[in-house]
Amino acid sequence: MQLAKVIGTVVATQKDQSLQGVKLVIVQPVQPDGSNKGRPVVAVDGTGQAGVGEHVFMISGREGALVLEHSFAPVDQGIVGIVEDLYVDDKMIPARSGSGS
């Protein structure tokens, strides 16, 4: 699994039938300290609730499609959870933009 931060949303009126009704977001993979790691990618939101500014964890590769009802969808990245709290070396890192807790 990979930590990432949701940085945008995708609107696609024309897409593979297996992706109809599926929320697509742009995520920036991040290091545990919150710094960027690599380039942003598009991911399907298996939770259906990830919002811009939130940290999530996702799976990559063929397994990314497993978050969908139709697991044979053409997907490489799938969000499997939303991070509530993130601690690195006993130091709390805000998991949501603007979060003071």
C-alpha positions as a Markdown table, in Angstrom:
| # | Residue | x | y | z |
|---|---|---|---|---|
| 1 | Met | 0.0 | 0.0 | 0.0 |
| 2 | Gln | 1.0 | 3.6 | -0.7 |
| 3 | Leu | 0.2 | 6.8 | 1.2 |
| 4 | Ala | -1.2 | 9.6 | -1.0 |
| 5 | Lys | -2.9 | 12.9 | -0.8 |
| 6 | Val | -6.0 | 13.7 | -2.9 |
| 7 | Ile | -5.2 | 16.8 | -4.9 |
| 8 | Gly | -8.1 | 16.9 | -7.4 |
| 9 | Thr | -11.1 | 15.3 | -9.0 |
| 10 | Val | -11.6 | 13.9 | -12.5 |
| 11 | Val | -14.8 | 14.4 | -14.5 |
| 12 | Ala | -15.1 | 12.0 | -17.5 |
| 13 | Thr | -18.4 | 11.7 | -19.3 |
| 14 | Gln | -17.0 | 9.1 | -21.7 |
| 15 | Lys | -15.2 | 6.1 | -20.0 |
| 16 | Asp | -15.2 | 2.3 | -19.9 |
| 17 | Gln | -18.5 | 0.9 | -18.9 |
| 18 | Ser | -17.0 | -0.7 | -15.8 |
| 19 | Leu | -16.2 | 2.8 | -14.5 |
| 20 | Gln | -19.7 | 4.2 | -14.8 |
| 21 | Gly | -20.7 | 5.7 | -11.5 |
| 22 | Val | -17.1 | 5.4 | -10.1 |
| 23 | Lys | -15.5 | 8.4 | -8.4 |
| 24 | Leu | -12.1 | 9.3 | -9.9 |
| 25 | Val | -9.6 | 11.5 | -8.1 |
| 26 | Ile | -6.1 | 12.8 | -8.7 |
| 27 | Val | -3.7 | 11.7 | -5.9 |
| 28 | Gln | -0.1 | 12.7 | -5.2 |
| 29 | Pro | 1.9 | 9.8 | -3.7 |
| 30 | Val | 3.6 | 11.0 | -0.5 |
| 31 | Gln | 6.3 | 9.9 | 1.9 |
| 32 | Pro | 5.3 | 9.3 | 5.5 |
| 33 | Asp | 6.5 | 12.8 | 6.4 |
| 34 | Gly | 4.1 | 14.3 | 3.9 |
| 35 | Ser | 6.6 | 15.2 | 1.2 |
| 36 | Asn | 5.8 | 14.3 | -2.4 |
| 37 | Lys | 7.0 | 11.0 | -3.9 |
| 38 | Gly | 6.8 | 10.8 | -7.7 |
| 39 | Arg | 4.2 | 12.2 | -10.0 |
| 40 | Pro | 0.4 | 12.5 | -9.4 |
| 41 | Val | -1.8 | 9.7 | -10.7 |
| 42 | Val | -5.5 | 9.1 | -11.2 |
| 43 | Ala | -7.1 | 6.6 | -8.8 |
| 44 | Val | -10.6 | 5.1 | -8.3 |
| 45 | Asp | -12.0 | 5.9 | -4.9 |
| 46 | Gly | -13.1 | 2.6 | -3.5 |
| 47 | Thr | -14.5 | 4.4 | -0.4 |
| 48 | Gly | -16.5 | 6.9 | -2.5 |
| 49 | Gln | -15.7 | 9.5 | 0.2 |
| 50 | Ala | -12.2 | 10.7 | -0.2 |
| 51 | Gly | -12.0 | 14.5 | -0.6 |
| 52 | Val | -9.4 | 17.0 | -1.8 |
| 53 | Gly | -6.8 | 17.6 | 0.9 |
| 54 | Glu | -7.3 | 14.2 | 2.6 |
| 55 | His | -4.6 | 11.6 | 2.9 |
| 56 | Val | -5.5 | 8.1 | 1.7 |
| 57 | Phe | -3.9 | 4.8 | 1.3 |
| 58 | Met | -4.1 | 3.0 | -2.0 |
| 59 | Ile | -3.1 | -0.1 | -3.8 |
| 60 | Ser | -1.4 | -0.2 | -7.2 |
| 61 | Gly | -1.1 | -2.4 | -10.2 |
| 62 | Arg | -3.7 | -4.9 | -11.2 |
| 63 | Glu | -5.0 | -5.1 | -7.6 |
| 64 | Gly | -6.2 | -1.5 | -7.9 |
| 65 | Ala | -9.3 | -2.8 | -9.6 |
| 66 | Leu | -10.2 | -4.9 | -6.6 |
| 67 | Val | -11.9 | -1.9 | -4.9 |
| 68 | Leu | -14.6 | -2.0 | -7.6 |
| 69 | Glu | -17.6 | -4.2 | -8.0 |
| 70 | His | -16.3 | -5.2 | -11.5 |
| 71 | Ser | -12.7 | -6.3 | -10.6 |
| 72 | Phe | -11.8 | -6.6 | -14.3 |
| 73 | Ala | -11.9 | -2.8 | -14.8 |
| 74 | Pro | -9.0 | -1.1 | -16.5 |
| 75 | Val | -7.6 | 0.4 | -13.3 |
| 76 | Asp | -4.1 | 0.7 | -11.9 |
| 77 | Gln | -4.7 | 2.7 | -8.7 |
| 78 | Gly | -7.4 | 2.1 | -6.1 |
| 79 | Ile | -8.1 | 4.0 | -2.9 |
| 80 | Val | -8.8 | 1.5 | -0.1 |
| 81 | Gly | -9.0 | 3.8 | 3.0 |
| 82 | Ile | -8.9 | 7.4 | 4.3 |
| 83 | Val | -6.2 | 8.2 | 6.9 |
| 84 | Glu | -7.6 | 9.6 | 10.1 |
| 85 | Asp | -4.3 | 10.1 | 12.0 |
| 86 | Leu | -0.7 | 9.7 | 10.9 |
| 87 | Tyr | 2.2 | 9.4 | 13.3 |
| 88 | Val | 5.8 | 9.1 | 12.3 |
| 89 | Asp | 8.5 | 8.7 | 15.0 |
| 90 | Asp | 5.8 | 9.6 | 17.7 |
| 91 | Lys | 5.1 | 12.9 | 15.9 |
| 92 | Met | 1.6 | 13.5 | 14.5 |
| 93 | Ile | 1.4 | 14.6 | 10.9 |
| 94 | Pro | -1.9 | 16.3 | 9.9 |
| 95 | Ala | -3.8 | 13.8 | 7.7 |
| 96 | Arg | -6.3 | 16.4 | 6.4 |
| 97 | Ser | -5.6 | 19.9 | 5.1 |
| 98 | Gly | -6.3 | 22.5 | 7.7 |
| 99 | Ser | -6.5 | 19.9 | 10.4 |
| 100 | Gly | -5.1 | 21.0 | 13.7 |
| 101 | Ser | -5.5 | 17.7 | 15.4 |
